[in-house]
Amino acid sequence: MEYNEEKVDEMTLALLYLVTWNDRDFGARAWKGFDWETMNRLYKKGFIDNPKSKAKSVWLTDEVEKLSAELFEKHFGLQ
């Protein structure tokens, strides 16, 4: 099936908001239980660190943490 990868990437960023927490030593982290191809695209765009590491989570920049929250509100907010 063909699909719009940009839309999938945006929705994945939005959903990362649900699985993000702030680690006092590493900053914002998110569980990486999403499609590997999508996570790799987000890595190549500079949104997350390398998802191929042994860690079960990925690091998010402050900007991406904010973007993730904004996209979640945009797509899933009540207003």
Secondary structure as UniProt FT lines:
FT   HELIX           5..16
FT   HELIX           17..19
FT   STRAND          20..23
FT   TURN            24..26
FT   STRAND          27..31
FT   HELIX           36..44
FT   TURN            45..46
FT   TURN            51..52
FT   STRAND          57..60
FT   HELIX           62..76
//
